[in-house]
Each structure stands twice: as structure tokens, then as C-alpha cells.
Amino acid sequence: MEDIEKTDARVYELAYLFVPTIDEAAILGRFGDLKALIEKEGGTFVSEDMPKMIELAYEMSRVITNKKTYFTNAYFGWIKFELDPSKVEALKPVLDRNEEIIRYMILKTVRENTIASKKPIGQGMYKKRVSDKKEPGVSETPLSVEEIDKEIDAMIEEKIEEKADVEVVKEA
């Protein structure tokens, strides 16, 4: 009978953002509370990532004690777990009431590791080689401020001379 119940379970991932006002020492306790909630419903853990402080891509808001509060940073973490689909709905009201969670998402996923590598395959395949595209007369050593000023002055004089030649042609 227990094996039949186990086959009905699906793999889910809970991604969440904790408010940044939680003390760094207390964040481990909040993470444990989330795990205890899942475990109470009969969930088994596949993998997890401890919450880490991140800068949010955009400002998010959450009503906390009847006051709208805005956040630009949050603790982000996730938990991958296996749970019966009928029991996943029981998690949502508890997560909604938790004022320390800015936002959360529960996704159906697979047991295998789906984390993308930091360097995508094929990245840099068409990278230009500096040695192949070297311009003649261009130095690889950095120029000083004085050298740059001299180069700019020479270019300006060149343009002035070109302009003077054009004006002479117009007069003739």
C-alpha cells in the first residue's frame, strides 16, 4: 500500500524570496520552517539551496502588517521535493500568510538536476581573436595621457587641412 502512495507523488520545486529584514543568523531557521512545512505534508526532499541575499531585477512590494513595503533585495532560495499532488494545495495558504515571504513559486519539475551550467555550450565559439584582427600601426601597449593628446591634436589638424582643401576647391 505504501508503494502505491509513493508512485502518486510528483516532484516539485518551491522557489521563494524572503524579506531582507530577517537577520542573517535567523535565515537558517526560516529555511528550516519551510522544510518542516513540506515534511509535515509528507514530502521528501530531493535537493535544495540555502537562501542567499540577492539584488532583485525590479522593485517588489508586499503588504506587511497592513502596510505596503517595497524591496530591492531579498534572500532567494529553493527546495526540490517529492509530494502527493493533492497535498501541494495545502502548502499555498500557509505560504500566502507568511509575511516574511515576498513571493514564491511552486513548479512541477523532474528529479534530475536541471541547473544550467554557468557557461552555456557553444559560448565563445565565434569569439574574435585579437591577434587575427590586429590593425596595422596599432600598439598593444597602453598610451599615456600626453600621447593620447598628441594623437588627438594630429587628427584635428588633419581634418582642418582636409576642410581647407575642400573650401579652396569650392572657391575655384
C-alpha positions as a Markdown table, in Angstrom:
| # | Residue | x | y | z |
|---|---|---|---|---|
| 1 | Met | 0.0 | 0.0 | 0.0 |
| 2 | Glu | 2.9 | 2.4 | 0.8 |
| 3 | Asp | 4.5 | 1.8 | -2.6 |
| 4 | Ile | 1.2 | 2.8 | -4.3 |
| 5 | Glu | 1.2 | 6.1 | -2.5 |
| 6 | Lys | 4.8 | 6.7 | -3.4 |
| 7 | Thr | 4.1 | 6.3 | -7.1 |
| 8 | Asp | 1.4 | 9.0 | -7.0 |
| 9 | Ala | 3.9 | 11.6 | -5.7 |
| 10 | Arg | 5.4 | 14.2 | -8.1 |
| 11 | Val | 8.5 | 16.3 | -7.9 |
| 12 | Tyr | 8.0 | 20.0 | -7.2 |
| 13 | Glu | 10.3 | 22.9 | -6.7 |
| 14 | Leu | 9.5 | 25.8 | -4.3 |
| 15 | Ala | 11.4 | 28.9 | -5.2 |
| 16 | Tyr | 11.0 | 31.8 | -2.7 |
| 17 | Leu | 12.1 | 35.3 | -1.7 |
| 18 | Phe | 12.4 | 36.1 | 2.0 |
| 19 | Val | 12.3 | 39.7 | 3.1 |
| 20 | Pro | 15.8 | 41.2 | 3.6 |
| 21 | Thr | 15.0 | 42.5 | 7.1 |
| 22 | Ile | 15.4 | 39.0 | 8.5 |
| 23 | Asp | 18.6 | 38.7 | 10.5 |
| 24 | Glu | 21.3 | 36.7 | 8.7 |
| 25 | Ala | 21.6 | 34.4 | 11.7 |
| 26 | Ala | 17.8 | 33.7 | 11.7 |
| 27 | Ile | 17.6 | 32.9 | 8.0 |
| 28 | Leu | 18.6 | 29.3 | 8.6 |
| 29 | Gly | 15.6 | 28.9 | 11.0 |
| 30 | Arg | 13.2 | 30.3 | 8.4 |
| 31 | Phe | 14.6 | 27.9 | 5.8 |
| 32 | Gly | 14.1 | 25.0 | 8.3 |
| 33 | Asp | 10.5 | 26.2 | 8.9 |
| 34 | Leu | 9.8 | 25.8 | 5.1 |
| 35 | Lys | 11.3 | 22.3 | 5.1 |
| 36 | Ala | 9.3 | 21.4 | 8.2 |
| 37 | Leu | 6.1 | 22.6 | 6.4 |
| 38 | Ile | 6.8 | 20.3 | 3.4 |
| 39 | Glu | 7.8 | 17.4 | 5.6 |
| 40 | Lys | 4.6 | 17.8 | 7.7 |
| 41 | Glu | 2.6 | 17.2 | 4.5 |
| 42 | Gly | 4.6 | 14.1 | 3.7 |
| 43 | Gly | 7.2 | 15.5 | 1.3 |
| 44 | Thr | 10.6 | 14.0 | 0.8 |
| 45 | Phe | 13.5 | 16.3 | -0.2 |
| 46 | Val | 15.4 | 15.8 | -3.5 |
| 47 | Ser | 17.7 | 18.9 | -3.3 |
| 48 | Glu | 17.9 | 22.4 | -2.0 |
| 49 | Asp | 19.8 | 25.7 | -2.0 |
| 50 | Met | 20.1 | 27.8 | 1.1 |
| 51 | Pro | 18.7 | 31.3 | 0.9 |
| 52 | Lys | 21.3 | 33.9 | -0.3 |
| 53 | Met | 21.0 | 37.7 | -0.4 |
| 54 | Ile | 20.5 | 38.9 | -4.0 |
| 55 | Glu | 19.6 | 42.2 | -5.7 |
| 56 | Leu | 16.2 | 42.0 | -7.3 |
| 57 | Ala | 15.8 | 42.8 | -11.0 |
| 58 | Tyr | 13.0 | 45.2 | -10.2 |
| 59 | Glu | 11.3 | 46.6 | -7.1 |
| 60 | Met | 8.8 | 44.3 | -5.5 |
| 61 | Ser | 6.1 | 45.0 | -2.9 |
| 62 | Arg | 4.4 | 43.0 | -0.1 |
| 63 | Val | 1.8 | 44.1 | 2.4 |
| 64 | Ile | 3.2 | 43.5 | 5.9 |
| 65 | Thr | 1.1 | 44.4 | 8.9 |
| 66 | Asn | -1.3 | 46.3 | 6.7 |
| 67 | Lys | 1.4 | 48.5 | 5.2 |
| 68 | Lys | 2.8 | 48.1 | 1.6 |
| 69 | Thr | 6.5 | 47.6 | 1.8 |
| 70 | Tyr | 8.9 | 47.8 | -1.1 |
| 71 | Phe | 12.0 | 45.7 | -1.6 |
| 72 | Thr | 15.0 | 45.8 | -3.9 |
| 73 | Asn | 16.9 | 43.0 | -2.2 |
| 74 | Ala | 15.8 | 39.6 | -0.9 |
| 75 | Tyr | 17.0 | 36.2 | 0.3 |
| 76 | Phe | 16.5 | 33.8 | -2.6 |
| 77 | Gly | 16.4 | 30.0 | -2.1 |
| 78 | Trp | 14.7 | 26.9 | -3.4 |
| 79 | Ile | 13.7 | 23.4 | -2.3 |
| 80 | Lys | 13.1 | 20.5 | -4.7 |
| 81 | Phe | 10.8 | 17.9 | -3.1 |
| 82 | Glu | 8.5 | 15.0 | -3.8 |
| 83 | Leu | 4.9 | 15.2 | -2.7 |
| 84 | Asp | 1.5 | 13.9 | -3.5 |
| 85 | Pro | -0.3 | 16.5 | -5.8 |
| 86 | Ser | -3.4 | 16.7 | -3.6 |
| 87 | Lys | -1.2 | 17.9 | -0.6 |
| 88 | Val | 0.6 | 20.6 | -2.6 |
| 89 | Glu | -2.5 | 22.8 | -2.3 |
| 90 | Ala | -2.2 | 22.7 | 1.5 |
| 91 | Leu | 1.1 | 24.5 | 1.3 |
| 92 | Lys | -0.2 | 27.5 | -0.6 |
| 93 | Pro | -2.4 | 29.1 | 2.2 |
| 94 | Val | 0.5 | 28.8 | 4.7 |
| 95 | Leu | 3.0 | 30.4 | 2.3 |
| 96 | Asp | 0.5 | 33.2 | 1.4 |
| 97 | Arg | 0.1 | 34.1 | 5.1 |
| 98 | Asn | 3.8 | 34.2 | 5.8 |
| 99 | Glu | 4.7 | 37.9 | 5.8 |
| 100 | Glu | 8.4 | 37.1 | 5.6 |
| 101 | Ile | 8.0 | 35.7 | 2.1 |
| 102 | Ile | 7.8 | 38.4 | -0.6 |
| 103 | Arg | 7.0 | 36.0 | -3.4 |
| 104 | Tyr | 7.1 | 32.2 | -4.0 |
| 105 | Met | 6.5 | 29.8 | -6.9 |
| 106 | Ile | 5.7 | 26.1 | -6.8 |
| 107 | Leu | 6.6 | 24.4 | -10.1 |
| 108 | Lys | 6.3 | 20.8 | -11.3 |
| 109 | Thr | 9.7 | 19.6 | -12.3 |
| 110 | Val | 11.8 | 16.4 | -12.7 |
| 111 | Arg | 14.0 | 14.6 | -10.2 |
| 112 | Glu | 17.2 | 15.1 | -12.3 |
| 113 | Asn | 19.4 | 18.1 | -11.8 |
| 114 | Thr | 18.1 | 20.8 | -14.2 |
| 115 | Ile | 20.5 | 23.6 | -13.2 |
| 116 | Ala | 22.1 | 25.2 | -16.2 |
| 117 | Ser | 25.9 | 25.4 | -16.3 |
| 118 | Lys | 27.4 | 28.9 | -15.8 |
| 119 | Lys | 28.9 | 28.8 | -19.3 |
| 120 | Pro | 26.4 | 27.7 | -22.0 |
| 121 | Ile | 27.6 | 25.2 | -24.6 |
| 122 | Gly | 29.0 | 27.0 | -27.6 |
| 123 | Gln | 29.6 | 30.3 | -25.9 |
| 124 | Gly | 32.7 | 31.9 | -27.3 |
| 125 | Met | 32.8 | 29.7 | -30.4 |
| 126 | Tyr | 32.8 | 32.8 | -32.7 |
| 127 | Lys | 35.0 | 35.0 | -30.5 |
| 128 | Lys | 37.2 | 37.2 | -32.4 |
| 129 | Arg | 40.9 | 36.6 | -31.9 |
| 130 | Val | 42.7 | 39.8 | -31.1 |
| 131 | Ser | 45.9 | 38.5 | -32.9 |
| 132 | Asp | 43.9 | 37.8 | -36.1 |
| 133 | Lys | 42.2 | 41.2 | -36.3 |
| 134 | Lys | 45.2 | 43.4 | -35.4 |
| 135 | Glu | 45.2 | 46.8 | -37.3 |
| 136 | Pro | 48.5 | 47.9 | -38.8 |
| 137 | Gly | 50.2 | 50.6 | -36.8 |
| 138 | Val | 48.2 | 49.9 | -33.6 |
| 139 | Ser | 50.3 | 49.4 | -30.5 |
| 140 | Glu | 49.3 | 46.8 | -27.9 |
| 141 | Thr | 50.8 | 48.9 | -25.1 |
| 142 | Pro | 48.6 | 51.5 | -23.5 |
| 143 | Leu | 49.2 | 55.1 | -24.3 |
| 144 | Ser | 49.8 | 57.8 | -21.7 |
| 145 | Val | 47.6 | 60.9 | -21.5 |
| 146 | Glu | 50.2 | 63.1 | -23.2 |
| 147 | Glu | 50.4 | 60.6 | -26.1 |
| 148 | Ile | 46.7 | 60.5 | -26.5 |
| 149 | Asp | 46.5 | 64.3 | -26.5 |
| 150 | Lys | 49.2 | 64.4 | -29.3 |
| 151 | Glu | 47.2 | 61.8 | -31.3 |
| 152 | Ile | 44.0 | 63.8 | -31.0 |
| 153 | Asp | 45.8 | 67.1 | -31.9 |
| 154 | Ala | 47.3 | 65.4 | -35.0 |
| 155 | Met | 43.8 | 64.1 | -36.1 |
| 156 | Ile | 42.3 | 67.6 | -35.6 |
| 157 | Glu | 45.0 | 69.2 | -37.7 |
| 158 | Glu | 44.5 | 66.6 | -40.4 |
| 159 | Lys | 40.7 | 67.3 | -40.5 |
| 160 | Ile | 41.3 | 71.1 | -40.6 |
| 161 | Glu | 43.7 | 70.7 | -43.6 |
| 162 | Glu | 41.2 | 68.5 | -45.4 |
| 163 | Lys | 38.5 | 71.0 | -44.8 |
| 164 | Ala | 40.7 | 73.9 | -46.1 |
| 165 | Asp | 41.4 | 71.9 | -49.3 |
| 166 | Val | 37.7 | 71.4 | -49.8 |
| 167 | Glu | 36.9 | 75.1 | -49.3 |
| 168 | Val | 39.6 | 76.1 | -51.9 |
| 169 | Val | 38.1 | 73.7 | -54.4 |
| 170 | Lys | 34.7 | 75.4 | -53.9 |
| 171 | Glu | 36.1 | 78.9 | -54.5 |
| 172 | Ala | 37.7 | 78.0 | -57.8 |
